[in-house]
Every structure is written in C-alpha cells, then in structure tokens.
C-alpha cells in the first residue's frame, strides 16, 4: 500500500512539474493562499485560547473585587481579555466623571449631596464603543480566511479551464482522438481544481468556527457591560 501511495504521489508531482507556466503560476498562487490561511488559523487558535483563559480569570476577579481601582491596576495581567479592555475604558470614563462631580461639590455652597456620576448614558456609550473596538481586534485577519474560502475554488477552476483548453488544442493538432491522447492533459488540468479545494475547505471550516467563537465573545462583552453598569448604578448614583 505504501508503494502504491508513493507512486501516486510521484505521478501527482510529475503532473505539476510538467504543467505549463500559466498552470504553475495558478498553483503557486493557490499555495500562497493556503500557507497564509493556515498560518492565520494556527495563530487564531492560540490567540482565542488565550482570550478565553484571560477573560474567565478577569471576570472572576471582577465578581470578587470590592475595589475598581485595584482591579484597574491588575488589568495588565489580562492583556488578552477583551473584558479587561472594556473595563479600562469604562473605569477611566467613570473616574473623569466622579472627579468632575467632586470638584463641583467643593465649589458649590449647597449642602445637598450631588450625584457622583454625572452622565450614566455617556458611560454606557463609552463601554459600547470599547466593546466594538475589542471586537474589531478579535476579528483581525478573518477577512483573509473568508477571501480564501470564496476565491480559491474559482482560481482553481480557472486553471482547470485553461488546462482543458490546452489539452483539446493539442488533441486537435495531433489528429488523434483516443482517450490516451487527451487524458494526461485533463489530469493536469484537474490538479488546479483539487488545489483550489484544498486551500478553500480548511479556510471555510476555520472561518465558520472563528465566527462562532466571536459571537460567544460578543455575548460575554455585552453581559459584562450590563454587570459593570449595574455595579456603577448601585455605587455611584444617589437614589
């Protein structure tokens, strides 16, 4: 069985080496798409694993902490977590509003306490903007996988069409109409289709998988924004 497989691989490789310059250019292009998409797949698998780990650890710290300022200082430990990025933006906006409110309290003669949080809707918009920024970071390079999955089959089909045209032109010029005369040319042409599918299928599977992961991360960020706002409403808004 090993000998048969080795023989098939040798014949497949000989088809590639014996193909014309246009076919070889198409195969090189497909090889580039495949290598680059696989590098993105491997990188994203590692990155999303770190994102998931850091997000779980950060959320546990957020649920247990009683001090936003201490959690803000600890955010560097969770640099892969989008939740930490959202929290940093929210905390900095909250700090600005609380400082402004405290300064206003000092300048007024009124003995009635002011609300510590001046603009709750502004804080919510800041958190939502930060979540969108984090999502953009998580989506980085996924467009290449989508492009690979949609474009490479057509590039392979182009190579196949060109190869079949060349095969039938050679058939007409040779004057023979046997299957033995046209089969090598058609086999060479179909290599491009196989190469296109080889590049497209893993990219499509990985893209769909990563999009599902992104939806989960998006839900986690939405839930975190709600928890953050609830905590702020309890602690910084006078009823």
NORWO-V208541 format. One record per pair of residues at least 24 apart in sequence whose C-alpha atoms are under 10 Angstrom apart, sorted by the first residue. I is the first residue (numbers start at 0). GAP is how many residues later the second one is. D is the distance in whole Angstrom. If there is no record, write none. Layout:
I|GAP|D ; I|GAP|D
//
This chain:
11|175|9 ; 11|176|9 ; 11|179|8 ; 12|178|10 ; 13|174|9 ; 14|169|8 ; 14|170|9 ; 14|172|8 ; 14|173|6 ; 14|174|9 ; 14|176|8 ; 15|172|7 ; 15|173|10 ; 15|175|8 ; 15|176|9 ; 16|171|10 ; 17|170|8 ; 18|144|9 ; 18|166|9 ; 18|169|7 ; 18|170|8 ; 18|172|10 ; 19|143|8 ; 19|146|9 ; 19|168|9 ; 21|137|8 ; 21|140|8 ; 21|141|9 ; 22|133|9 ; 22|135|9 ; 22|136|6 ; 22|137|8 ; 22|139|8 ; 22|140|7 ; 22|165|9 ; 22|166|8 ; 22|168|9 ; 22|169|7 ; 23|135|9 ; 23|168|9 ; 24|134|9 ; 25|126|10 ; 25|129|7 ; 25|130|7 ; 25|131|10 ; 25|132|8 ; 25|133|6 ; 25|134|10 ; 25|166|7 ; 25|169|9 ; 25|170|9 ; 26|128|9 ; 26|129|8 ; 26|132|8 ; 26|164|9 ; 26|165|6 ; 26|166|10 ; 26|168|7 ; 26|169|8 ; 27|167|10 ; 28|123|9 ; 28|126|9 ; 28|127|10 ; 28|166|10 ; 28|167|10 ; 29|118|9 ; 29|121|10 ; 29|122|7 ; 29|123|9 ; 29|125|8 ; 29|126|8 ; 29|162|9 ; 29|165|7 ; 29|166|6 ; 29|167|9 ; 29|168|9 ; 29|169|7 ; 29|170|9 ; 30|121|10 ; 30|164|8 ; 30|165|9 ; 30|167|9 ; 30|168|8 ; 31|167|9 ; 32|111|9 ; 32|112|9 ; 32|114|9 ; 32|115|6 ; 32|116|9 ; 32|118|10 ; 32|119|8 ; 32|163|9 ; 32|166|7 ; 32|167|9 ; 32|170|9 ; 33|111|10 ; 33|114|8 ; 33|115|10 ; 33|118|9 ; 33|161|9 ; 33|162|9 ; 33|163|10 ; 33|164|8 ; 33|165|5 ; 33|166|8 ; 33|167|10 ; 33|168|9 ; 33|169|8 ; 34|164|8 ; 35|108|9 ; 35|109|9 ; 35|112|9 ; 35|163|10 ; 36|104|9 ; 36|105|9 ; 36|107|7 ; 36|108|6 ; 36|109|10 ; 36|110|10 ; 36|111|7 ; 36|112|9 ; 36|162|8 ; 36|163|9 ; 36|165|8 ; 36|166|6 ; 36|169|9 ; 36|170|10 ; 37|107|9 ; 37|161|9 ; 37|164|8 ; 37|165|8 ; 37|168|9 ; 39|100|10 ; 39|101|7 ; 39|102|8 ; 39|104|8 ; 39|105|8 ; 39|163|9 ; 39|166|10 ; 40|100|9 ; 40|101|9 ; 40|104|8 ; 40|161|9 ; 40|162|8 ; 40|165|7 ; 40|166|8 ; 40|169|9 ; 41|164|10 ; 43|94|9 ; 43|95|10 ; 43|96|9 ; 43|97|9 ; 43|98|9 ; 43|162|9 ; 43|166|8 ; 44|161|9 ; 44|164|10 ; 44|165|8 ; 46|33|8 ; 46|91|9 ; 47|32|9 ; 47|33|10 ; 47|90|8 ; 47|162|9 ; 47|165|8 ; 47|166|9 ; 47|169|10 ; 48|31|10 ; 49|28|9 ; 49|29|9 ; 49|30|6 ; 49|31|8 ; 50|27|9 ; 50|28|9 ; 50|29|5 ; 50|30|5 ; 50|31|7 ; 50|32|9 ; 50|87|9 ; 50|166|9 ; 51|28|8 ; 51|29|7 ; 51|30|9 ; 51|161|10 ; 51|164|10 ; 51|165|8 ; 52|25|9 ; 52|27|9 ; 52|28|8 ; 53|24|5 ; 53|25|8 ; 53|26|6 ; 53|27|5 ; 53|28|9 ; 53|29|9 ; 53|30|9 ; 54|24|9 ; 54|25|8 ; 54|26|5 ; 54|27|7 ; 54|28|6 ; 54|29|7 ; 54|162|9 ; 54|165|9 ; 54|166|10 ; 55|25|8 ; 55|27|9 ; 55|164|10 ; 56|24|9 ; 57|24|10 ; 57|25|7 ; 57|26|7 ; 57|29|10 ; 58|24|8 ; 58|25|8 ; 58|161|10 ; 58|165|8 ; 61|25|9 ; 61|162|9 ; 61|165|10 ; 61|166|9 ; 62|164|9 ; 62|165|10 ; 67|27|10 ; 68|26|9 ; 79|58|10 ; 80|53|9 ; 80|136|10 ; 81|48|9 ; 81|49|7 ; 81|50|10 ; 81|51|9 ; 81|52|6 ; 81|53|8 ; 81|55|9 ; 81|56|8 ; 81|135|8 ; 81|136|9 ; 81|138|9 ; 81|139|7 ; 82|47|9 ; 82|48|8 ; 82|51|8 ; 82|134|9 ; 82|135|10 ; 82|137|8 ; 82|138|6 ; 82|139|9 ; 82|140|10 ; 82|141|7 ; 82|142|9 ; 83|50|10 ; 83|137|10 ; 83|140|10 ; 84|42|9 ; 84|45|7 ; 84|46|8 ; 84|48|9 ; 84|49|7 ; 85|40|9 ; 85|41|6 ; 85|42|8 ; 85|43|9 ; 85|44|5 ; 85|45|6 ; 85|46|9 ; 85|47|9 ; 85|48|8 ; 85|135|8 ; 85|138|9 ; 85|139|8 ; 85|142|10 ; 86|40|8 ; 86|43|9 ; 86|44|9 ; 86|134|10 ; 86|137|9 ; 86|138|8 ; 86|141|8 ; 87|39|9 ; 87|42|9 ; 88|34|9 ; 88|37|7 ; 88|38|7 ; 88|39|10 ; 88|40|9 ; 88|41|6 ; 88|42|9 ; 89|32|10 ; 89|33|7 ; 89|34|8 ; 89|35|9 ; 89|36|6 ; 89|37|5 ; 89|38|9 ; 89|39|10 ; 89|40|8 ; 89|135|9 ; 89|138|8 ; 89|139|9 ; 90|32|9 ; 90|35|10 ; 90|36|9 ; 90|137|9 ; 90|141|10 ; 91|31|10 ; 91|34|10 ; 92|26|10 ; 92|29|8 ; 92|30|6 ; 92|31|10 ; 92|33|7 ; 92|34|9 ; 93|24|9 ; 93|25|9 ; 93|26|9 ; 93|28|9 ; 93|29|7 ; 93|32|10 ; 93|138|9 ; 93|142|9 ; 96|25|10 ; 96|26|9 ; 97|138|8 ; 112|125|9 ; 113|123|9 ; 113|124|8 ; 114|121|7 ; 114|122|6 ; 114|123|6 ; 114|124|9 ; 115|119|9 ; 115|120|5 ; 115|121|6 ; 115|122|8 ; 116|115|8 ; 116|116|9 ; 116|118|9 ; 116|119|6 ; 116|120|6 ; 116|121|9 ; 117|118|9 ; 117|119|9 ; 119|109|8 ; 119|112|9 ; 119|113|8 ; 119|116|10 ; 119|117|9 ; 120|108|10 ; 122|106|8 ; 122|109|10 ; 123|101|8 ; 123|102|9 ; 123|104|9 ; 123|105|7 ; 126|94|9 ; 126|95|9 ; 126|97|10 ; 126|98|7 ; 126|99|10 ; 126|101|9 ; 126|102|9 ; 127|93|9 ; 127|94|8 ; 127|97|8 ; 129|91|10 ; 129|95|10 ; 130|86|10 ; 130|87|8 ; 130|90|7 ; 130|91|8 ; 130|93|10 ; 130|94|8 ; 131|86|9 ; 131|89|9 ; 133|83|10 ; 133|84|9 ; 133|87|9 ; 134|79|8 ; 134|80|10 ; 134|82|8 ; 134|83|7 ; 134|86|9 ; 137|72|10 ; 137|73|10 ; 137|75|10 ; 137|76|7 ; 137|79|9 ; 137|80|10 ; 138|71|9 ; 138|72|8 ; 138|75|8 ; 141|61|10 ; 141|64|9 ; 141|65|7 ; 141|66|10 ; 141|68|8 ; 141|69|9 ; 142|64|9 ; 143|59|9 ; 143|63|9 ; 144|54|10 ; 144|55|9 ; 144|57|9 ; 144|58|5 ; 144|59|7 ; 144|60|9 ; 144|61|8 ; 144|62|6 ; 144|63|10 ; 144|65|10 ; 145|54|9 ; 145|57|7 ; 145|58|7 ; 145|59|10 ; 145|60|9 ; 145|61|6 ; 145|62|9 ; 146|53|9 ; 146|56|9 ; 146|57|9 ; 146|60|10 ; 147|48|9 ; 147|51|7 ; 147|52|6 ; 147|53|9 ; 147|54|9 ; 147|55|6 ; 147|56|8 ; 147|59|10 ; 148|47|9 ; 148|48|8 ; 148|49|10 ; 148|50|7 ; 148|51|4 ; 148|52|7 ; 148|53|8 ; 148|54|5 ; 148|55|5 ; 148|56|9 ; 148|57|10 ; 148|58|8 ; 149|46|10 ; 149|50|7 ; 149|51|10 ; 149|53|9 ; 149|54|8 ; 150|45|9 ; 150|48|10 ; 150|49|8 ; 151|40|10 ; 151|41|9 ; 151|43|8 ; 151|44|5 ; 151|45|7 ; 151|46|9 ; 151|47|7 ; 151|48|6 ; 151|49|10 ; 151|51|10 ; 152|39|9 ; 152|40|7 ; 152|41|9 ; 152|42|8 ; 152|43|5 ; 152|44|6 ; 152|45|9 ; 152|46|8 ; 152|47|6 ; 152|48|9 ; 153|38|10 ; 153|39|8 ; 153|42|7 ; 153|43|9 ; 153|46|10 ; 154|37|8 ; 154|38|8 ; 154|40|9 ; 154|41|7 ; 154|42|10 ; 155|33|9 ; 155|34|8 ; 155|35|8 ; 155|36|5 ; 155|37|4 ; 155|38|7 ; 155|39|6 ; 155|40|4 ; 155|41|8 ; 155|42|10 ; 155|43|10 ; 155|44|10 ; 156|32|9 ; 156|33|8 ; 156|34|10 ; 156|35|7 ; 156|36|5 ; 156|37|9 ; 156|38|10 ; 156|39|8 ; 156|40|10 ; 157|31|9 ; 157|34|8 ; 157|35|8 ; 157|38|10 ; 158|29|9 ; 158|30|6 ; 158|31|8 ; 158|32|8 ; 158|33|5 ; 158|34|7 ; 158|36|10 ; 158|37|9 ; 159|25|10 ; 159|26|8 ; 159|27|9 ; 159|28|8 ; 159|29|4 ; 159|30|5 ; 159|31|7 ; 159|32|6 ; 159|33|6 ; 159|34|9 ; 159|36|10 ; 160|25|9 ; 160|28|7 ; 160|29|9 ; 160|31|9 ; 160|32|9 ; 161|27|7 ; 161|30|10 ; 162|24|9 ; 162|25|7 ; 162|26|4 ; 162|27|8 ; 162|28|9 ; 162|29|9 ; 163|24|8 ; 163|25|6 ; 163|26|8 ; 164|24|9
//
